[in-house]
Amino acid sequence: MRLIVLTLLAATTVKAQPYAIRLARPDHPGQSYAVSSTGSKHDQTTVGDRVVKAQQYQVAFEGRAEILKVDARQRPIRLAFTVEKFTKLEGGVTTDLLKPGSVVVVDGSQQQPISLKDGVIEGPVREAFELVHSAHKPESPTDDEIFGSKDEKNIGDSWPINRALASENLKDSGVSIPEGRLSGKVSLVGRDKIGATDCLNIQGELNADGFSFTKDVAPGFTLDKGSVQARLRGCAPLDDSRLSRREGVELTMQMRLTSKEGVILDVRTSQKKDAVWISLK
């Protein structure tokens, strides 16, 4: 009986253990990763019941990423991705987007952050690569500032996102969402492993009812209404010296646009990405 009681007490203690929430560990130039990522995109525009434009495809990337530069927050802003495999599946046909050995440079300090080291990257290839990695602008808010918590949390705990920072950060993407129209929370759902790295499974959500564009992205049309839903998931390493991680996001945006002539367009775009970054150093 004593052994059973001690075992139950130990199990309870582990379950109630509080954890510091660290979504992004400090990085440094020269750090390299093996990256495996899959993504998908589905866009559809309709007028009434008629589909006037549609696109749907999936991408798969295997390769290495090396950090070339970090900002003052020690977040990577310039990286070089060396391709082992980068394919696109569309309409039942798989094509190679870039040859093995190609190097894609992602630089968040540039107006156009994605480029090819030795050559010109085509628009559709650049668009597909955006599903592999999102550029981080220098000194922009980190995931910890928007989705993290300064307090330790137990498994099962939830906390709200920083709506003010999320609203400000979205403006860089060309979308203006008032803080009052944003909602969201983050939850600590458990512990896991990525290889030999212990990590925390974290899930989050962000919802926005109503937004506007900071740029004229649809000339001749007025945005009548729009909504955004984002679902985030990841496994963040527990130890600062362990940098391997898993991350994923699903984003859905819906809009209704009206032209000067009274034509009403309903636009729905959705993206999904899942990636695993394994530290090589």
Phi and psi restraints in degrees (value plus and minus 20) as a CYANA .aco file:
   2 ARG   PHI     -82.2   -42.2
   2 ARG   PSI     -60.3   -20.3
   3 LEU   PHI     -84.5   -44.5
   3 LEU   PSI     -59.7   -19.7
   4 ILE   PHI     -84.2   -44.2
   4 ILE   PSI     -64.2   -24.2
   5 VAL   PHI     -82.6   -42.6
   5 VAL   PSI     -65.5   -25.5
   6 LEU   PHI     -82.3   -42.3
   6 LEU   PSI     -58.8   -18.8
   7 THR   PHI     -84.5   -44.5
   7 THR   PSI     -63.8   -23.8
   8 LEU   PHI     -84.5   -44.5
   8 LEU   PSI     -59.9   -19.9
   9 LEU   PHI     -84.6   -44.6
   9 LEU   PSI     -61.6   -21.6
  10 ALA   PHI     -84.1   -44.1
  10 ALA   PSI     -61.7   -21.7
  11 ALA   PHI     -84.2   -44.2
  11 ALA   PSI     -60.7   -20.7
  12 THR   PHI     -84.8   -44.8
  12 THR   PSI     -60.1   -20.1
  13 THR   PHI     -82.8   -42.8
  13 THR   PSI     -63.0   -23.0
  14 VAL   PHI     -83.4   -43.4
  14 VAL   PSI     -63.2   -23.2
  15 LYS   PHI     -83.6   -43.6
  15 LYS   PSI     -55.5   -15.5
  16 ALA   PHI    -110.8   -70.8
  16 ALA   PSI     -14.8    25.2
  17 GLN   PHI     -83.3   -43.3
  17 GLN   PSI     106.2   146.2
  18 PRO   PHI    -101.4   -61.4
  18 PRO   PSI     128.1   168.1
  19 TYR   PHI    -145.5  -105.5
  19 TYR   PSI     121.3   161.3
  20 ALA   PHI     -92.9   -52.9
  20 ALA   PSI     113.9   153.9
  21 ILE   PHI    -112.2   -72.2
  21 ILE   PSI      89.4   129.4
  22 ARG   PHI    -149.0  -109.0
  22 ARG   PSI      84.9   124.9
  23 LEU   PHI    -104.3   -64.3
  23 LEU   PSI     -46.3    -6.3
  24 ALA   PHI    -152.6  -112.6
  24 ALA   PSI      97.4   137.4
  25 ARG   PHI    -105.9   -65.9
  25 ARG   PSI     130.4   170.4
  26 PRO   PHI     -79.2   -39.2
  26 PRO   PSI     114.8   154.8
  27 ASP   PHI    -133.4   -93.4
  27 ASP   PSI     151.4   191.4
  28 HIS   PHI    -171.2  -131.2
  28 HIS   PSI     133.8   173.8
  29 PRO   PHI     -78.3   -38.3
  29 PRO   PSI     119.2   159.2
  30 GLY   PHI      77.4   117.4
  30 GLY   PSI     -38.9     1.1
  31 GLN   PHI     -85.4   -45.4
  31 GLN   PSI     116.2   156.2
  32 SER   PHI    -149.7  -109.7
  32 SER   PSI     135.5   175.5
  33 TYR   PHI    -158.6  -118.6
  33 TYR   PSI     131.0   171.0
  34 ALA   PHI    -111.0   -71.0
  34 ALA   PSI     105.2   145.2
  35 VAL   PHI    -137.0   -97.0
  35 VAL   PSI     109.7   149.7
  36 SER   PHI    -146.2  -106.2
  36 SER   PSI     101.2   141.2
  37 SER   PHI    -161.6  -121.6
  37 SER   PSI     121.9   161.9
  38 THR   PHI    -147.8  -107.8
  38 THR   PSI     129.1   169.1
  39 GLY   PHI    -171.9  -131.9
  39 GLY   PSI     143.0   183.0
  40 SER   PHI    -166.7  -126.7
  40 SER   PSI     135.4   175.4
  41 LYS   PHI    -163.1  -123.1
  41 LYS   PSI     118.5   158.5
  42 HIS   PHI    -160.7  -120.7
  42 HIS   PSI      94.1   134.1
  43 ASP   PHI    -137.1   -97.1
  43 ASP   PSI     119.4   159.4
  44 GLN   PHI    -167.8  -127.8
  44 GLN   PSI     112.9   152.9
  45 THR   PHI    -141.7  -101.7
  45 THR   PSI     109.7   149.7
  46 THR   PHI    -147.6  -107.6
  46 THR   PSI     131.0   171.0
  47 VAL   PHI    -139.3   -99.3
  47 VAL   PSI      86.9   126.9
  48 GLY   PHI      45.9    85.9
  48 GLY   PSI    -145.0  -105.0
  49 ASP   PHI    -116.1   -76.1
  49 ASP   PSI     -16.8    23.2
  50 ARG   PHI    -119.9   -79.9
  50 ARG   PSI     106.7   146.7
  51 VAL   PHI    -101.7   -61.7
  51 VAL   PSI      98.8   138.8
  52 VAL   PHI    -122.5   -82.5
  52 VAL   PSI     -36.5     3.5
  53 LYS   PHI    -177.4  -137.4
  53 LYS   PSI     116.0   156.0
  54 ALA   PHI    -172.0  -132.0
  54 ALA   PSI     122.8   162.8
  55 GLN   PHI    -168.6  -128.6
  55 GLN   PSI     115.6   155.6
  56 GLN   PHI    -168.5  -128.5
  56 GLN   PSI     108.4   148.4
  57 TYR   PHI    -176.7  -136.7
  57 TYR   PSI     146.6   186.6
  58 GLN   PHI    -148.5  -108.5
  58 GLN   PSI     129.7   169.7
  59 VAL   PHI    -148.0  -108.0
  59 VAL   PSI     135.2   175.2
  60 ALA   PHI    -159.1  -119.1
  60 ALA   PSI     111.2   151.2
  61 PHE   PHI    -147.8  -107.8
  61 PHE   PSI     115.1   155.1
  62 GLU   PHI    -152.2  -112.2
  62 GLU   PSI     113.3   153.3
  63 GLY   PHI     153.5   193.5
  63 GLY   PSI    -179.9  -139.9
  64 ARG   PHI    -143.5  -103.5
  64 ARG   PSI     129.1   169.1
  65 ALA   PHI    -147.0  -107.0
  65 ALA   PSI     112.2   152.2
  66 GLU   PHI    -139.6   -99.6
  66 GLU   PSI     111.8   151.8
  67 ILE   PHI    -100.1   -60.1
  67 ILE   PSI     105.7   145.7
  68 LEU   PHI    -121.2   -81.2
  68 LEU   PSI     -49.2    -9.2
  69 LYS   PHI    -175.7  -135.7
  69 LYS   PSI     124.0   164.0
  70 VAL   PHI    -144.0  -104.0
  70 VAL   PSI     141.0   181.0
  71 ASP   PHI    -113.1   -73.1
  71 ASP   PSI    -192.4  -152.4
  72 ALA   PHI     -84.1   -44.1
  72 ALA   PSI     -41.8    -1.8
  73 ARG   PHI    -108.6   -68.6
  73 ARG   PSI     -14.0    26.0
  74 GLN   PHI      41.9    81.9
  74 GLN   PSI      15.6    55.6
  75 ARG   PHI    -124.9   -84.9
  75 ARG   PSI     117.7   157.7
  76 PRO   PHI     -84.9   -44.9
  76 PRO   PSI     107.4   147.4
  77 ILE   PHI    -136.8   -96.8
  77 ILE   PSI     -34.0     6.0
  78 ARG   PHI    -158.5  -118.5
  78 ARG   PSI     102.8   142.8
  79 LEU   PHI    -155.0  -115.0
  79 LEU   PSI     133.5   173.5
  80 ALA   PHI    -136.9   -96.9
  80 ALA   PSI     100.8   140.8
  81 PHE   PHI    -123.2   -83.2
  81 PHE   PSI      98.5   138.5
  82 THR   PHI    -116.5   -76.5
  82 THR   PSI     102.7   142.7
  83 VAL   PHI    -100.4   -60.4
  83 VAL   PSI     109.9   149.9
  84 GLU   PHI    -122.2   -82.2
  84 GLU   PSI     -60.5   -20.5
  85 LYS   PHI    -171.5  -131.5
  85 LYS   PSI     112.6   152.6
  86 PHE   PHI    -166.1  -126.1
  86 PHE   PSI      84.0   124.0
  87 THR   PHI    -143.4  -103.4
  87 THR   PSI     141.2   181.2
  88 LYS   PHI    -152.4  -112.4
  88 LYS   PSI     111.3   151.3
  89 LEU   PHI    -130.3   -90.3
  89 LEU   PSI      96.2   136.2
  90 GLU   PHI    -164.9  -124.9
  90 GLU   PSI     108.9   148.9
  91 GLY   PHI      41.0    81.0
  91 GLY   PSI      11.1    51.1
  92 GLY   PHI      60.7   100.7
  92 GLY   PSI     -18.6    21.4
  93 VAL   PHI    -134.9   -94.9
  93 VAL   PSI     109.6   149.6
  94 THR   PHI    -120.8   -80.8
  94 THR   PSI     110.1   150.1
  95 THR   PHI    -147.7  -107.7
  95 THR   PSI     130.6   170.6
  96 ASP   PHI    -103.2   -63.2
  96 ASP   PSI     103.5   143.5
  97 LEU   PHI    -103.5   -63.5
  97 LEU   PSI     -57.0   -17.0
  98 LEU   PHI    -160.8  -120.8
  98 LEU   PSI     129.7   169.7
  99 LYS   PHI     -95.0   -55.0
  99 LYS   PSI     130.5   170.5
 100 PRO   PHI     -76.3   -36.3
 100 PRO   PSI     117.8   157.8
 101 GLY   PHI      76.7   116.7
 101 GLY   PSI     -35.4     4.6
 102 SER   PHI     -83.4   -43.4
 102 SER   PSI     126.1   166.1
 103 VAL   PHI    -138.8   -98.8
 103 VAL   PSI      98.2   138.2
 104 VAL   PHI    -119.7   -79.7
 104 VAL   PSI     107.0   147.0
 105 VAL   PHI    -123.5   -83.5
 105 VAL   PSI     106.9   146.9
 106 VAL   PHI    -133.3   -93.3
 106 VAL   PSI      97.3   137.3
 107 ASP   PHI    -149.1  -109.1
 107 ASP   PSI      85.5   125.5
 108 GLY   PHI     -88.4   -48.4
 108 GLY   PSI     -31.2     8.8
 109 SER   PHI    -104.5   -64.5
 109 SER   PSI     -29.1    10.9
 110 GLN   PHI    -115.6   -75.6
 110 GLN   PSI     130.6   170.6
 111 GLN   PHI     -82.3   -42.3
 111 GLN   PSI     -59.5   -19.5
 112 GLN   PHI    -130.6   -90.6
 112 GLN   PSI      78.2   118.2
 113 PRO   PHI     -94.6   -54.6
 113 PRO   PSI     -36.8     3.2
 114 ILE   PHI    -128.7   -88.7
 114 ILE   PSI     105.2   145.2
 115 SER   PHI    -164.5  -124.5
 115 SER   PSI     147.7   187.7
 116 LEU   PHI    -124.7   -84.7
 116 LEU   PSI     111.6   151.6
 117 LYS   PHI     -79.2   -39.2
 117 LYS   PSI     -67.7   -27.7
 118 ASP   PHI    -141.8  -101.8
 118 ASP   PSI      51.2    91.2
 119 GLY   PHI     129.3   169.3
 119 GLY   PSI    -193.9  -153.9
 120 VAL   PHI    -130.2   -90.2
 120 VAL   PSI     109.3   149.3
 121 ILE   PHI    -111.8   -71.8
 121 ILE   PSI     110.5   150.5
 122 GLU   PHI     -95.7   -55.7
 122 GLU   PSI     133.5   173.5
 123 GLY   PHI     -72.9   -32.9
 123 GLY   PSI     -70.7   -30.7
 124 PRO   PHI     -82.1   -42.1
 124 PRO   PSI     -52.6   -12.6
 125 VAL   PHI     -90.6   -50.6
 125 VAL   PSI     -61.2   -21.2
 126 ARG   PHI     -81.8   -41.8
 126 ARG   PSI     -64.3   -24.3
 127 GLU   PHI     -80.9   -40.9
 127 GLU   PSI     -60.8   -20.8
 128 ALA   PHI     -86.9   -46.9
 128 ALA   PSI     -57.0   -17.0
 129 PHE   PHI     -89.6   -49.6
 129 PHE   PSI     -44.1    -4.1
 130 GLU   PHI     -82.5   -42.5
 130 GLU   PSI     -39.8     0.2
 131 LEU   PHI     -99.5   -59.5
 131 LEU   PSI     -35.1     4.9
 132 VAL   PHI    -106.5   -66.5
 132 VAL   PSI     -63.9   -23.9
 133 HIS   PHI    -170.9  -130.9
 133 HIS   PSI     114.9   154.9
 134 SER   PHI    -119.1   -79.1
 134 SER   PSI     106.9   146.9
 135 ALA   PHI     -85.4   -45.4
 135 ALA   PSI     124.4   164.4
 136 HIS   PHI    -127.8   -87.8
 136 HIS   PSI      98.0   138.0
 137 LYS   PHI     -93.5   -53.5
 137 LYS   PSI     121.9   161.9
 138 PRO   PHI     -75.7   -35.7
 138 PRO   PSI     114.3   154.3
 139 GLU   PHI      45.6    85.6
 139 GLU   PSI     -10.3    29.7
 140 SER   PHI     -94.8   -54.8
 140 SER   PSI     138.5   178.5
 141 PRO   PHI     -77.0   -37.0
 141 PRO   PSI     123.7   163.7
 142 THR   PHI    -108.6   -68.6
 142 THR   PSI     147.6   187.6
 143 ASP   PHI     -79.7   -39.7
 143 ASP   PSI     -54.3   -14.3
 144 ASP   PHI     -84.7   -44.7
 144 ASP   PSI     -57.9   -17.9
 145 GLU   PHI     -91.2   -51.2
 145 GLU   PSI     -54.0   -14.0
 146 ILE   PHI    -109.7   -69.7
 146 ILE   PSI     -64.2   -24.2
 147 PHE   PHI    -131.6   -91.6
 147 PHE   PSI     -28.8    11.2
 148 GLY   PHI    -104.6   -64.6
 148 GLY   PSI    -191.7  -151.7
 149 SER   PHI    -163.8  -123.8
 149 SER   PSI     120.5   160.5
 150 LYS   PHI     -99.4   -59.4
 150 LYS   PSI     -36.2     3.8
 151 ASP   PHI    -117.5   -77.5
 151 ASP   PSI     129.1   169.1
 152 GLU   PHI     -88.1   -48.1
 152 GLU   PSI     128.7   168.7
 153 LYS   PHI    -149.2  -109.2
 153 LYS   PSI     130.3   170.3
 154 ASN   PHI    -114.7   -74.7
 154 ASN   PSI     138.3   178.3
 155 ILE   PHI     -80.3   -40.3
 155 ILE   PSI     109.1   149.1
 156 GLY   PHI      83.0   123.0
 156 GLY   PSI     -34.1     5.9
 157 ASP   PHI     -94.8   -54.8
 157 ASP   PSI     132.7   172.7
 158 SER   PHI    -151.9  -111.9
 158 SER   PSI     136.5   176.5
 159 TRP   PHI    -171.4  -131.4
 159 TRP   PSI     135.9   175.9
 160 PRO   PHI     -98.0   -58.0
 160 PRO   PSI     134.7   174.7
 161 ILE   PHI     -94.8   -54.8
 161 ILE   PSI     143.8   183.8
 162 ASN   PHI    -104.2   -64.2
 162 ASN   PSI      76.3   116.3
 163 ARG   PHI     -85.1   -45.1
 163 ARG   PSI     -56.5   -16.5
 164 ALA   PHI     -84.1   -44.1
 164 ALA   PSI     -66.8   -26.8
 165 LEU   PHI     -88.1   -48.1
 165 LEU   PSI     -58.3   -18.3
 166 ALA   PHI     -81.4   -41.4
 166 ALA   PSI     -63.5   -23.5
 167 SER   PHI     -81.8   -41.8
 167 SER   PSI     -64.3   -24.3
 168 GLU   PHI     -86.3   -46.3
 168 GLU   PSI     -60.8   -20.8
 169 ASN   PHI     -88.3   -48.3
 169 ASN   PSI     -53.1   -13.1
 170 LEU   PHI     -86.2   -46.2
 170 LEU   PSI     -44.0    -4.0
 171 LYS   PHI     -81.6   -41.6
 171 LYS   PSI     -50.8   -10.8
 172 ASP   PHI     -86.4   -46.4
 172 ASP   PSI     -40.2    -0.2
 173 SER   PHI    -112.0   -72.0
 173 SER   PSI     -16.9    23.1
 174 GLY   PHI      68.1   108.1
 174 GLY   PSI      -8.3    31.7
 175 VAL   PHI    -141.3  -101.3
 175 VAL   PSI     109.0   149.0
 176 SER   PHI    -129.1   -89.1
 176 SER   PSI      97.7   137.7
 177 ILE   PHI    -146.7  -106.7
 177 ILE   PSI      95.5   135.5
 178 PRO   PHI     -77.8   -37.8
 178 PRO   PSI     123.0   163.0
 179 GLU   PHI     -73.1   -33.1
 179 GLU   PSI     -57.3   -17.3
 180 GLY   PHI     -88.2   -48.2
 180 GLY   PSI     -36.4     3.6
 181 ARG   PHI    -116.9   -76.9
 181 ARG   PSI     -17.6    22.4
 182 LEU   PHI    -121.8   -81.8
 182 LEU   PSI     123.3   163.3
 183 SER   PHI    -164.7  -124.7
 183 SER   PSI     138.0   178.0
 184 GLY   PHI     150.9   190.9
 184 GLY   PSI     139.4   179.4
 185 LYS   PHI    -169.0  -129.0
 185 LYS   PSI     144.5   184.5
 186 VAL   PHI    -149.2  -109.2
 186 VAL   PSI     125.3   165.3
 187 SER   PHI    -152.8  -112.8
 187 SER   PSI     122.1   162.1
 188 LEU   PHI    -113.7   -73.7
 188 LEU   PSI      91.9   131.9
 189 VAL   PHI    -123.3   -83.3
 189 VAL   PSI     -32.4     7.6
 190 GLY   PHI     141.7   181.7
 190 GLY   PSI    -198.8  -158.8
 191 ARG   PHI    -125.7   -85.7
 191 ARG   PSI     133.7   173.7
 192 ASP   PHI    -174.2  -134.2
 192 ASP   PSI    -193.6  -153.6
 193 LYS   PHI    -155.1  -115.1
 193 LYS   PSI     124.7   164.7
 194 ILE   PHI    -138.8   -98.8
 194 ILE   PSI      79.4   119.4
 195 GLY   PHI      44.4    84.4
 195 GLY   PSI    -140.7  -100.7
 196 ALA   PHI    -115.1   -75.1
 196 ALA   PSI     -17.2    22.8
 197 THR   PHI    -113.7   -73.7
 197 THR   PSI     103.7   143.7
 198 ASP   PHI     -96.4   -56.4
 198 ASP   PSI     116.9   156.9
 199 CYS   PHI    -164.3  -124.3
 199 CYS   PSI     144.2   184.2
 200 LEU   PHI    -125.2   -85.2
 200 LEU   PSI     106.4   146.4
 201 ASN   PHI     -99.4   -59.4
 201 ASN   PSI     100.7   140.7
 202 ILE   PHI    -147.5  -107.5
 202 ILE   PSI     116.4   156.4
 203 GLN   PHI    -146.1  -106.1
 203 GLN   PSI     126.2   166.2
 204 GLY   PHI    -164.2  -124.2
 204 GLY   PSI     146.0   186.0
 205 GLU   PHI    -165.3  -125.3
 205 GLU   PSI     129.0   169.0
 206 LEU   PHI    -159.7  -119.7
 206 LEU   PSI     111.5   151.5
 207 ASN   PHI    -151.5  -111.5
 207 ASN   PSI     122.6   162.6
 208 ALA   PHI    -157.8  -117.8
 208 ALA   PSI     107.3   147.3
 209 ASP   PHI    -129.3   -89.3
 209 ASP   PSI      73.2   113.2
 210 GLY   PHI      86.4   126.4
 210 GLY   PSI     111.1   151.1
 211 PHE   PHI    -180.4  -140.4
 211 PHE   PSI     151.8   191.8
 212 SER   PHI    -158.8  -118.8
 212 SER   PSI     144.1   184.1
 213 PHE   PHI    -114.4   -74.4
 213 PHE   PSI     121.2   161.2
 214 THR   PHI    -106.3   -66.3
 214 THR   PSI     -29.4    10.6
 215 LYS   PHI    -149.4  -109.4
 215 LYS   PSI     139.7   179.7
 216 ASP   PHI    -102.1   -62.1
 216 ASP   PSI      63.6   103.6
 217 VAL   PHI    -106.1   -66.1
 217 VAL   PSI     -34.6     5.4
 218 ALA   PHI    -154.9  -114.9
 218 ALA   PSI      55.5    95.5
 219 PRO   PHI     -75.5   -35.5
 219 PRO   PSI     113.5   153.5
 220 GLY   PHI      67.7   107.7
 220 GLY   PSI     -22.3    17.7
 221 PHE   PHI    -143.6  -103.6
 221 PHE   PSI     130.2   170.2
 222 THR   PHI    -131.9   -91.9
 222 THR   PSI     113.8   153.8
 223 LEU   PHI     -99.5   -59.5
 223 LEU   PSI      93.6   133.6
 224 ASP   PHI    -101.9   -61.9
 224 ASP   PSI     -65.4   -25.4
 225 LYS   PHI    -178.6  -138.6
 225 LYS   PSI     140.3   180.3
 226 GLY   PHI    -184.9  -144.9
 226 GLY   PSI     136.6   176.6
 227 SER   PHI    -164.2  -124.2
 227 SER   PSI     134.8   174.8
 228 VAL   PHI    -154.0  -114.0
 228 VAL   PSI     115.1   155.1
 229 GLN   PHI    -150.4  -110.4
 229 GLN   PSI     110.6   150.6
 230 ALA   PHI    -149.5  -109.5
 230 ALA   PSI     118.0   158.0
 231 ARG   PHI    -144.3  -104.3
 231 ARG   PSI     104.8   144.8
 232 LEU   PHI    -136.9   -96.9
 232 LEU   PSI     129.1   169.1
 233 ARG   PHI    -171.8  -131.8
 233 ARG   PSI     131.4   171.4
 234 GLY   PHI    -194.5  -154.5
 234 GLY   PSI     149.7   189.7
 235 CYS   PHI    -150.7  -110.7
 235 CYS   PSI      89.2   129.2
 236 ALA   PHI    -117.7   -77.7
 236 ALA   PSI     113.6   153.6
 237 PRO   PHI     -81.9   -41.9
 237 PRO   PSI     124.2   164.2
 238 LEU   PHI     -97.9   -57.9
 238 LEU   PSI     -47.6    -7.6
 239 ASP   PHI    -127.0   -87.0
 239 ASP   PSI     113.8   153.8
 240 ASP   PHI     -79.7   -39.7
 240 ASP   PSI     -47.7    -7.7
 241 SER   PHI    -103.4   -63.4
 241 SER   PSI     -28.1    11.9
 242 ARG   PHI    -127.9   -87.9
 242 ARG   PSI      97.1   137.1
 243 LEU   PHI    -127.5   -87.5
 243 LEU   PSI     -24.9    15.1
 244 SER   PHI     -82.6   -42.6
 244 SER   PSI     124.3   164.3
 245 ARG   PHI    -176.0  -136.0
 245 ARG   PSI     144.3   184.3
 246 ARG   PHI    -147.3  -107.3
 246 ARG   PSI     119.1   159.1
 247 GLU   PHI    -166.1  -126.1
 247 GLU   PSI     131.5   171.5
 248 GLY   PHI    -179.5  -139.5
 248 GLY   PSI     135.1   175.1
 249 VAL   PHI    -173.0  -133.0
 249 VAL   PSI     123.9   163.9
 250 GLU   PHI    -145.7  -105.7
 250 GLU   PSI     107.4   147.4
 251 LEU   PHI    -148.0  -108.0
 251 LEU   PSI     110.3   150.3
 252 THR   PHI    -149.3  -109.3
 252 THR   PSI     110.3   150.3
 253 MET   PHI    -147.5  -107.5
 253 MET   PSI     112.5   152.5
 254 GLN   PHI    -144.2  -104.2
 254 GLN   PSI     117.7   157.7
 255 MET   PHI    -160.7  -120.7
 255 MET   PSI     130.4   170.4
 256 ARG   PHI    -141.9  -101.9
 256 ARG   PSI     102.0   142.0
 257 LEU   PHI    -137.6   -97.6
 257 LEU   PSI     122.9   162.9
 258 THR   PHI    -145.5  -105.5
 258 THR   PSI     110.8   150.8
 259 SER   PHI    -104.7   -64.7
 259 SER   PSI     150.1   190.1
 260 LYS   PHI     -82.4   -42.4
 260 LYS   PSI     -45.9    -5.9
 261 GLU   PHI    -106.4   -66.4
 261 GLU   PSI     -21.2    18.8
 262 GLY   PHI      72.6   112.6
 262 GLY   PSI     -11.8    28.2
 263 VAL   PHI     -95.9   -55.9
 263 VAL   PSI     108.4   148.4
 264 ILE   PHI    -124.4   -84.4
 264 ILE   PSI     103.8   143.8
 265 LEU   PHI    -131.3   -91.3
 265 LEU   PSI     113.3   153.3
 266 ASP   PHI    -127.2   -87.2
 266 ASP   PSI     100.2   140.2
 267 VAL   PHI    -137.0   -97.0
 267 VAL   PSI     112.1   152.1
 268 ARG   PHI    -151.3  -111.3
 268 ARG   PSI     106.2   146.2
 269 THR   PHI    -150.6  -110.6
 269 THR   PSI     116.3   156.3
 270 SER   PHI    -157.2  -117.2
 270 SER   PSI     124.0   164.0
 271 GLN   PHI    -155.8  -115.8
 271 GLN   PSI     129.8   169.8
 272 LYS   PHI    -162.1  -122.1
 272 LYS   PSI     118.9   158.9
 273 LYS   PHI    -163.2  -123.2
 273 LYS   PSI     119.0   159.0
 274 ASP   PHI    -155.6  -115.6
 274 ASP   PSI     112.2   152.2
 275 ALA   PHI    -164.3  -124.3
 275 ALA   PSI     128.6   168.6
 276 VAL   PHI    -143.7  -103.7
 276 VAL   PSI     107.1   147.1
 277 TRP   PHI    -133.2   -93.2
 277 TRP   PSI      94.8   134.8
 278 ILE   PHI    -125.6   -85.6
 278 ILE   PSI      99.7   139.7
 279 SER   PHI     -85.1   -45.1
 279 SER   PSI     114.8   154.8
 280 LEU   PHI    -124.3   -84.3
 280 LEU   PSI     -20.4    19.6
